[in-house]
């Protein structure tokens, strides 16, 4: 029995004048809904997707993707397929319910007809299910990149079980599919669950290639329109952010513009670097720690605070092999 239930059973809740508080909270909710033109959920039920439900779904999907490492402790290989099939059935049905909530919520907000949305949600989650084997193969490249990229890693199993960057990337790979499929709220919830757990903030819209490794990870921020190539490695406190936020004539921020960096293949970005705006970091470049960068750099660049200050070349970077 929970503490709240025990308190209610023992009558202690009478100390708090709950009837009046509940009434005032109801009035506050009603006022907010009226002022914001909100409509009640169907049959008075929940209107929005559930963060708690998505947390359970993502944990189940992670277990289905890596059953012998992220699945239940007593799982045996001979029952692996049964576990994966059962877990996916439960998780995908739960995800379908959340997808229906998001689609109906958006339709209500836009004043659109909700008929046909259940079928649309089913098709979206069927597509998601079909994509899971490919997502698993992509995640395998990320796990190997972490193992090969960190001399402290003793095994791929250690990487998968312990590294916060891998947890964040698992969530991102799943969330990115949902984002591109037209379920951005479910995608954002998925990303923010990983953000809360790891301190790594990856917007689900970011495009990230294979063999991606975030080492340590705390404080990493990757914006919505960032594009990251293959075999990219970044360290803690790196920001791939926007330089400015254009506003319309009414002063409202314009949304949807490409405003985050493009990071090409085989780039390494060390701790604390801040890279802002729609600039390009050329293939094979290395960006040193704590560099503040708002302009593109060519392929093969070795950019540090020192050579930025010394301006050893017109673009302030040393080409690899000529340092």
Phi, psi and omega per residue, in radians:
X1 nan 2.305 -3.129
X2 -1.255 2.842 3.110
X3 -1.085 -0.640 3.113
X4 -1.120 -0.730 3.132
X5 -1.164 -0.756 3.107
X6 -1.026 -0.725 -3.136
X7 -1.100 -0.740 -3.137
X8 -1.140 -0.723 -3.133
X9 -1.115 -0.702 -3.106
X10 -1.401 -0.059 3.080
X11 1.434 0.094 -3.096
X12 -1.206 -0.380 -3.139
X13 -1.066 -0.334 -3.137
X14 -1.156 -0.294 3.125
X15 -1.197 -0.339 -2.901
X16 -1.799 0.127 3.135
X17 0.887 0.867 -2.994
X18 -1.149 -0.547 -3.101
X19 -1.041 -0.760 3.128
X20 -1.204 -0.696 -3.140
X21 -1.138 -0.792 3.119
X22 -1.048 -0.717 3.127
X23 -1.098 -0.768 3.139
X24 -1.160 -0.669 3.090
X25 -1.150 -0.651 3.073
X26 -1.089 -0.732 3.103
X27 -1.109 -0.692 3.122
X28 -1.119 -0.741 3.109
X29 -1.103 -0.767 -3.123
X30 -1.119 -0.691 3.129
X31 -1.131 -0.770 -3.141
X32 -1.086 -0.771 -3.122
X33 -1.139 -0.658 3.122
X34 -1.174 -0.803 -3.110
X35 -1.149 -0.493 -3.099
X36 -1.791 0.156 3.071
X37 1.100 0.571 -3.102
X38 -1.436 2.558 3.086
X39 -1.911 2.659 3.137
X40 -1.286 2.646 3.062
X41 -1.137 2.835 -3.118
X42 -1.040 2.313 3.127
X43 1.004 0.455 3.141
X44 1.298 0.193 -3.096
X45 -1.506 -3.005 -3.092
X46 -1.153 2.377 -3.135
X47 -1.677 -0.606 -3.037
X48 -1.834 2.716 3.005
X49 -1.041 2.791 -3.059
X50 -1.822 2.229 3.057
X51 -1.103 -0.720 -3.141
X52 -1.117 -0.724 3.113
X53 -1.109 -0.726 3.134
X54 -1.146 -0.600 3.096
X55 -1.092 -0.742 3.114
X56 -1.163 -0.700 3.139
X57 -1.097 -0.794 -3.108
X58 -1.177 -0.636 3.075
X59 -1.124 -0.736 3.120
X60 -1.145 -0.751 3.134
X61 -1.123 -0.685 3.089
X62 -1.071 -0.717 3.095
X63 -1.137 -0.662 3.120
X64 -1.214 -0.571 3.116
X65 -1.287 -0.660 -3.117
X66 -2.286 1.229 -2.949
X67 -1.098 -0.692 -3.062
X68 -1.429 -0.107 3.116
X69 -2.065 -0.646 3.140
X70 -1.969 0.040 3.093
X71 -1.491 -2.922 -3.092
X72 -1.155 2.658 -3.014
X73 -1.152 -0.499 -3.070
X74 -1.699 0.198 -3.119
X75 -1.201 2.423 3.072
X76 -2.050 2.681 -3.057
X77 -1.037 -0.591 -3.101
X78 -1.181 -0.358 3.106
X79 -1.905 0.243 -3.063
X80 -1.056 -0.855 -3.113
X81 -1.103 -0.692 3.113
X82 -1.075 -0.803 3.126
X83 -1.047 -0.805 -3.118
X84 -1.080 -0.810 -3.131
X85 -1.088 -0.806 3.139
X86 -1.127 -0.773 -3.114
X87 -1.108 -0.749 3.114
X88 -1.120 -0.696 3.133
X89 -1.036 -0.824 3.141
X90 -1.154 -0.819 -3.069
X91 -1.159 -0.729 -3.102
X92 -1.224 -0.626 3.051
X93 -1.150 -0.683 3.084
X94 -1.159 -0.695 3.111
X95 -1.146 -0.651 3.083
X96 -1.026 -0.751 3.120
X97 -1.088 -0.697 3.122
X98 -1.209 -0.645 3.103
X99 -1.120 -0.710 3.090
X100 -1.064 -0.716 3.103
X101 -1.079 -0.792 -3.132
X102 -1.106 -0.820 -3.107
X103 -1.090 -0.716 3.128
X104 -1.199 -0.679 3.107
X105 -1.044 -0.821 3.139
X106 -1.108 -0.737 3.137
X107 -1.098 -0.739 3.097
X108 -1.091 -0.747 -3.141
X109 -1.085 -0.573 -3.119
X110 -1.634 -0.032 -3.110
X111 1.229 0.510 -3.078
X112 -1.723 2.813 3.119
X113 -1.215 2.373 -3.108
X114 -1.647 -0.097 -3.134
X115 -1.131 2.441 -3.131
X116 1.529 -0.122 -3.083
X117 -1.272 -0.545 3.107
X118 -1.093 -0.709 3.110
X119 -1.177 -0.698 3.110
X120 -1.085 -0.749 3.119
X121 -1.069 -0.731 3.127
X122 -1.065 -0.760 3.139
X123 -1.132 -0.687 3.125
X124 -1.103 -0.773 -3.099
X125 -1.307 -0.519 2.999
X126 -1.078 -0.738 3.074
X127 -1.098 -0.719 3.101
X128 -1.056 -0.792 -3.138
X129 -1.051 -0.753 -3.136
X130 -1.115 -0.506 -3.103
X131 -1.397 -0.222 -3.018
X132 -1.054 -0.728 3.092
X133 -1.042 -0.694 3.091
X134 -1.152 -0.649 3.091
X135 -1.127 -0.699 3.096
X136 -1.055 -0.779 3.141
X137 -1.105 -0.662 3.105
X138 -1.159 -0.717 3.122
X139 -1.141 -0.568 3.079
X140 -1.030 -0.660 3.114
X141 -1.172 -0.607 3.119
X142 -1.189 -0.736 3.126
X143 -1.100 -0.775 3.123
X144 -1.136 -0.651 3.110
X145 -1.094 -0.684 3.103
X146 -1.168 -0.740 -3.141
X147 -1.112 -0.823 -3.119
X148 -1.292 -0.421 -3.058
X149 -1.566 -0.161 -3.108
X150 -2.163 1.954 -3.129
X151 -1.114 -0.298 3.128
X152 -1.430 -0.231 -3.116
X153 -1.329 2.173 -3.091
X154 -1.628 -0.337 -3.137
X155 -2.848 2.813 3.058
X156 -1.176 -0.490 3.111
X157 -1.158 -0.712 3.079
X158 -1.063 -0.745 3.130
X159 -1.032 -0.835 -3.076
X160 -1.191 -0.641 -3.083
X161 -1.410 -0.510 -2.904
X162 -2.029 -0.458 -2.935
X163 -1.463 2.130 3.131
X164 -1.080 -0.555 3.116
X165 -1.073 -0.610 3.124
X166 -1.237 -0.726 3.070
X167 -1.014 -0.784 3.140
X168 -1.104 -0.678 -3.117
X169 -1.261 -0.649 3.052
X170 -1.006 -0.860 3.114
X171 -1.055 -0.707 -3.089
X172 -1.167 -0.765 -3.124
X173 -1.036 -0.722 3.106
X174 -1.231 -0.776 -3.109
X175 -1.145 -0.638 -3.111
X176 -1.108 -0.678 3.087
X177 -1.086 -0.816 -3.139
X178 -1.058 -0.696 3.140
X179 -1.075 -0.851 -3.116
X180 -1.231 -0.434 3.136
X181 -1.370 -0.196 3.134
X182 1.797 0.423 3.079
X183 -2.167 1.110 -3.012
X184 -1.172 -0.486 3.139
X185 -1.241 -0.779 3.064
X186 -1.070 -0.677 3.125
X187 -1.106 -0.771 -3.102
X188 -1.180 -0.678 3.068
X189 -1.039 -0.766 -3.136
X190 -1.052 -0.782 -3.141
X191 -1.157 -0.708 -3.091
X192 -1.248 -0.474 3.020
X193 -1.092 -0.755 3.080
X194 -1.176 -0.678 3.111
X195 -1.028 -0.780 -3.141
X196 -1.109 -0.634 -3.067
X197 -1.419 -0.505 -2.974
X198 -2.091 -0.322 -3.013
X199 1.386 0.139 3.127
X200 -1.823 2.121 -3.026
X201 -1.937 1.728 3.101
X202 -1.986 2.046 3.082
X203 -1.169 2.411 -3.082
X204 -1.120 -0.283 3.109
X205 -1.360 -0.298 -3.107
X206 -1.073 2.389 3.122
X207 -1.698 2.114 -3.030
X208 -2.259 2.192 -3.127
X209 -1.339 -3.127 -3.082
X210 -1.202 2.829 3.057
X211 1.013 0.866 -3.127
X212 -1.671 2.314 -3.094
X213 -2.302 2.158 2.992
X214 -1.895 1.971 -3.125
X215 -1.610 2.334 -3.079
X216 1.174 -1.210 2.879
X217 1.686 -0.535 -3.024
X218 -0.966 2.249 3.083
X219 1.528 0.029 3.098
X220 -1.212 2.371 3.089
X221 -2.283 2.181 3.115
X222 -2.225 2.063 -3.004
X223 -1.361 2.957 -2.998
X224 -1.003 -0.733 -3.031
X225 -1.778 0.233 3.068
X226 -1.132 2.525 3.054
X227 -2.180 2.129 -3.074
X228 -2.111 2.263 -3.111
X229 -1.372 -2.794 -3.106
X230 -1.572 2.639 3.067
X231 1.019 0.692 3.094
X232 -1.631 2.427 3.117
X233 -2.200 2.247 3.086
X234 -2.286 2.737 -3.082
X235 -2.005 -3.128 -3.031
X236 -1.037 2.624 3.043
X237 1.129 0.329 3.038
X238 -1.417 2.399 3.076
X239 -2.083 2.189 2.931
X240 -1.911 1.560 -2.943
X241 -2.115 -3.042 3.127
X242 -1.669 2.521 3.133
X243 -1.474 -0.687 3.134
X244 -2.588 2.832 -3.112
X245 -2.143 1.754 -3.116
X246 -1.113 2.490 -3.142
X247 -2.044 2.710 3.101
X248 -1.458 -3.053 -3.064
X249 -1.157 -0.303 3.099
X250 -1.642 0.052 3.127
X251 1.489 0.089 3.122
X252 -1.482 2.427 -3.141
X253 -1.103 2.320 3.082
X254 -1.423 2.365 -3.061
X255 -1.908 2.709 3.036
X256 1.626 -0.089 -3.126
X257 -1.353 2.538 3.036
X258 -1.238 1.969 -2.987
X259 -2.372 0.064 -3.098
X260 -2.046 2.861 -3.013
X261 -1.188 2.764 2.926
X262 -1.863 2.143 3.139
X263 -1.983 2.005 -3.074
X264 -1.390 3.104 -3.047
X265 -1.012 2.595 2.955
X266 1.091 0.567 3.093
X267 -1.644 2.497 3.021
X268 -2.067 2.271 3.131
X269 -2.171 2.039 -3.030
X270 -1.513 2.979 -2.917
X271 -0.972 2.387 3.018
X272 1.431 -0.010 3.133
X273 -1.208 2.455 3.107
X274 -2.110 2.048 -3.073
X275 -2.122 2.046 -2.944
X276 -2.154 2.474 3.021
X277 1.627 3.026 -3.135
X278 -1.440 1.271 3.115
X279 -2.016 2.930 -3.102
X280 -2.072 2.274 3.005
X281 -1.734 1.944 -2.993
X282 -1.112 2.707 -3.091
X283 -0.921 2.355 3.068
X284 1.325 0.156 -3.127
X285 -1.372 2.761 3.017
X286 -2.161 2.199 3.116
X287 -1.885 2.101 -3.055
X288 -1.266 2.957 -3.124
X289 -1.098 2.442 3.032
X290 1.136 0.259 3.047
X291 -1.245 2.412 3.041
X292 -1.893 2.021 -2.947
X293 -2.266 2.230 3.129
X294 -2.282 0.305 3.078
X295 -2.447 2.743 -3.101
X296 -1.171 2.686 3.027
X297 -2.233 2.586 -3.065
X298 -1.319 2.966 3.080
X299 -1.053 2.552 3.077
X300 1.279 0.297 -3.091
X301 -1.410 2.465 3.012
X302 -2.027 1.688 -2.977
X303 -1.887 2.110 3.097
X304 -2.244 2.962 3.061
X305 -1.022 -0.679 -3.083
X306 -1.118 -0.854 -3.090
X307 -1.380 -0.259 2.955
X308 -1.182 -0.771 -3.108
X309 -1.235 -0.694 -3.089
X310 -1.371 -0.314 3.138
X311 0.855 0.977 -3.074
X312 -1.190 -0.287 3.038
X313 -2.459 3.027 -3.095
X314 -1.017 -0.608 -3.120
X315 -1.695 0.066 3.064
X316 1.346 0.200 -3.136
X317 -2.182 2.688 3.044
X318 -1.692 2.358 3.068
X319 -1.354 2.374 -3.129
X320 -1.029 2.437 -3.114
X321 1.610 -0.141 -3.140
X322 -2.176 0.248 -3.129
X323 -1.187 nan nan
